[in-house]
């Protein structure tokens, strides 16, 4: 039995790296600094250890050959999930390049709200250490922050010390839209977050009015979607009075049509505030299921984020048409490869197409895929790299145990070479 | 295997060889002396009438790190104009302003380059920079770690820590980030922007720390020198792009008090305020200062006309310049109490007065600085222009009539504001070889690179002599990387992986005491998880580390 300290997590997206984990054979127990997201993700037991072809257990090389044979004559295979570490994504992109495949990260439909805004007008963003040390006003838009990342407040808002905020408990937290599910946003001194509640789908209207107020435009209405305009005016004034305000949202939580316009409106509002003699920054939340990792590695390898295709022999990007679900539903795809090294509950979409699953041990299928190759989890079974939500910081994942499971990269490189 | 390159005309400034016919022998990836006695040549290349140089080295090019990837993500429309197909031996990707990693390696090699150095390795983002560079084939690479706006250094200065404490921190950072140099960008300015300062002159204080850019330059340049890091402190100065910044640059040169200092993309820091448009060339003053201050080296950061994207650590100046974004979209970031970045697409136009004069200022600088060992050919890729424009730039430097033809086409008011037409100088092949090979290797401190004498790694480029220098330099006949033939007739014929160049200056291990406390209290990562291990570079079997000697 050993205890490993300072373990970084690829699961929560906020880069917690202070976990202590007890390792006994193949079993892991988080004994310090666990949370509702990380603890079960680390502690999940290994069940499958051998690959299967048509439901029969086989050796790894046989499974790799079978996968290559399935992909050999495909016209448009889709590689979905894309939930793995940097080396896994490198292998995935090499395979996709050779097979002429679509590459589609499973969280992209949510992330698209950010990418469309970014690619149309850009933004001014910040990262977690700046939040920890500078933020004096946190505005959370449409997102249940503590459910997304249980330790966000503990680590980055109610931290004991900050370099530029004398008393962190004096920080102000304001929710716009959805109210929080718990009390993590309540300061250590007992101050509750202010909640300007509205329906999530009403955020476009509310954010538009808020931005107008920030810009000093006259608003004649007294209320918008249940929020008093005077409350929004007060928020606009707080932005201007704050030294370093931060606006955060999870793109996937803005689950309504054309939510990219809300992200754009927020990002442009942040720019407006920076033109009024103070600082303000955005902080998009992400980093789950390897999404930032997929977009980063796909970005440097192809120029585009992780919803693109190689079918023409070179990378092409379309954030709508390359959606796995759409390609399966339209009958455009002719094979599915599902890569999910982090979460065995994240199963491939149902399809009658030939299916190869390269995933975390323990995945349970309603329909057995043609090929299933259980792989190690980055940060548990092998070392690796994963990106945090803030897109700048890649964390170095540790190997915690010797499970003998291959890495995603080994498997995908094997399939690529077999082609 | 013994390879012989027979009868080529060799330009090897590192050995003082200027256009002499010479045979070169290659074995086990290195250049060797002609073997004694009888020997069998396995491969012989007849290079009569060809020009032989060592592989070119780009000493300042943004090829790895987060801001470049933001630039890529920001500009899908730019990639669509330049899709790159896969082949049996090469990966697909995209080209133009901010090419994908694989295409970066191929296109550099196809121009005869065999190494590129990322000048802005943020300590917290160094891991990403190395991972991206790990996906650049053929080229050797390395990076200059960025300091000067990190809160830890500014706290050391405010606490009046001695130079030794600074040196230990700088050396430790170079180790953890796997760097070969140290860079400072808008010294202290990126930090000041976080406190809502929008400009920071050389002697202006950071609102929180009370520290000035001059002090930051002084302690960092001293640290680099005292640690024996061969590459002088790499400086992106204050006031980038601001009319009148020529004075800031001259003051910066004077202020460093004779310490070695490299001023990067100096074109962007050479602007006066004369003329009807209050924008003029400061190139003559800058060149005079360079010529008379032997401790100073520069690279130019030439702009060339067309679409590109500017990606810089200088979020203060990038924010100020966002109104020139074309297309109109841009990104800035504050980063981890460490640094920042700003990405602003630019389209430089020859009929825009300012852009046209920027073009002329860069060329004036090239032509007025006398010593080719202290000036380097860069466009600050992709900020002034994509690196693929180097052959065009070389022609501008080597061919006066071509240069004057181009000059005649730019904004007429800009033509009046430049002395370019009166400058007769044409660069020689030897001077090009100095700027892009021997000088660059010497400046960075690369042992056994940048030369063609025995013992050097066999990074060799062979061109067909052509009076059209652009044609000559854009399509080498052969390129060898570590003795492997990688390019024939300007096309990649095989690929390999280059090494990562670093230096490892000594530090007192007790430096980690203060750092551990700082990391635990204020940062978001444990110190142990912050440090990049050698494994991370080499574990995939492709990367390797080459540690270069320190200066004594």
Contacts between the chains, C-beta under 8 A, distances in Angstrom:
chain1	res1	chain2	res2	distance
A	6	B	526	4.5
A	6	B	528	5.5
A	6	B	529	6.1
A	8	B	529	5.6
A	15	B	524	6.0
A	15	B	525	6.7
A	17	B	525	5.7
A	17	B	526	5.3
A	17	B	529	4.9
A	18	B	526	6.5
A	86	B	131	5.9
A	87	B	540	6.4
A	90	B	135	7.0
A	94	B	91	7.3
A	97	B	86	5.6
A	97	B	91	5.7
A	97	B	92	5.5
A	98	B	86	7.6
A	115	B	73	7.2
A	118	B	73	6.6
A	118	B	74	6.5
A	118	B	329	7.8
A	118	B	331	7.1
A	119	B	73	7.2
A	119	B	74	6.3
A	119	B	75	7.9
A	119	B	76	6.1
A	119	B	329	7.2
A	120	B	329	6.3
A	121	B	328	7.3
A	121	B	329	4.8
A	122	B	74	6.6
A	122	B	325	7.8
A	122	B	329	4.1
A	122	B	330	4.4
A	122	B	331	4.6
A	122	B	343	7.7
A	123	B	331	6.0
A	124	B	319	7.7
A	124	B	331	7.3
A	124	B	332	4.9
A	124	B	333	7.4
A	125	B	331	7.3
A	125	B	332	7.7
A	125	B	333	5.1
A	125	B	334	7.9
A	126	B	333	6.6
A	126	B	334	4.6
A	126	B	335	7.9
A	127	B	333	7.0
A	127	B	334	6.9
A	127	B	335	5.4
A	127	B	336	4.9
A	128	B	336	7.3
A	128	B	524	4.6
A	129	B	124	7.9
A	129	B	336	4.1
A	129	B	337	4.7
A	129	B	338	7.4
A	129	B	522	7.2
A	129	B	523	5.3
A	129	B	524	4.7
A	130	B	194	7.0
A	130	B	334	4.8
A	130	B	335	7.3
A	130	B	336	6.6
A	130	B	337	6.3
A	132	B	522	7.0
A	132	B	523	7.8
A	132	B	524	6.3
A	133	B	151	7.7
A	133	B	337	5.8
A	133	B	522	5.8
A	134	B	194	6.5
A	155	B	524	7.1
A	156	B	524	7.2
A	160	B	521	7.8
A	161	B	521	5.1
A	161	B	522	6.8
A	162	B	522	7.2
A	163	B	151	6.2
A	163	B	337	7.1
A	163	B	522	5.5
A	164	B	208	7.0
A	243	B	195	7.9
A	243	B	196	7.1
A	244	B	194	7.2
A	274	B	319	7.3
A	277	B	196	7.0
A	278	B	196	5.8
A	279	B	193	7.9
A	279	B	194	6.8
A	279	B	195	8.0
A	279	B	196	5.1
A	281	B	333	8.0
A	281	B	334	6.1
A	295	B	73	7.5
A	296	B	69	6.1
A	296	B	128	7.2
A	297	B	131	8.0
A	299	B	69	4.7
A	299	B	72	5.2
A	299	B	73	5.2
A	300	B	68	7.7
A	300	B	69	5.4
A	300	B	72	6.8
A	300	B	100	6.5
A	300	B	101	4.9
A	300	B	131	8.0
A	300	B	132	4.8
A	300	B	135	6.3
A	301	B	91	7.6
A	301	B	93	6.9
A	301	B	100	5.8
A	301	B	101	6.2
A	301	B	102	6.9
A	301	B	135	6.5
A	302	B	92	7.5
A	302	B	93	6.1
A	302	B	94	6.7
A	302	B	100	5.7
A	303	B	72	4.9
A	303	B	76	7.2
A	303	B	79	4.1
A	303	B	93	6.7
A	303	B	94	3.7
A	303	B	98	7.5
A	303	B	99	7.6
A	303	B	100	5.0
A	304	B	72	7.7
A	304	B	73	7.5
A	304	B	76	6.0
A	304	B	79	6.8
A	304	B	94	7.8
A	305	B	73	5.9
A	310	B	86	7.6
A	310	B	92	6.2
A	312	B	83	7.6
A	313	B	85	4.6
A	313	B	86	5.8
A	313	B	92	6.4
A	314	B	83	4.0
A	314	B	84	5.8
A	314	B	85	4.9
A	314	B	86	6.9
A	314	B	92	4.4
A	314	B	93	7.4
A	314	B	94	7.6
A	315	B	79	7.4
A	315	B	83	6.9
A	315	B	92	5.9
A	315	B	93	6.6
A	315	B	94	6.2
A	315	B	100	7.6
A	316	B	83	7.5
A	317	B	76	5.1
A	317	B	79	7.5
A	383	B	535	7.6
A	383	B	539	7.5
A	385	B	127	6.8
A	385	B	131	6.7
A	385	B	536	7.6
A	391	B	66	6.9
A	392	B	66	5.1
A	392	B	122	7.6
A	392	B	124	6.4
A	392	B	125	5.3
A	392	B	128	7.4
A	392	B	333	7.1
A	392	B	335	5.3
A	392	B	336	6.5
A	393	B	124	5.9
A	393	B	125	7.3
A	393	B	336	6.7
A	393	B	524	7.5
A	393	B	525	7.1
A	394	B	125	8.0
A	394	B	127	4.5
A	394	B	128	5.2
A	394	B	131	6.9
A	395	B	525	7.3
A	395	B	529	6.5
A	396	B	127	7.0
A	396	B	529	5.8
A	396	B	532	7.6
A	396	B	533	7.6
A	396	B	536	6.6
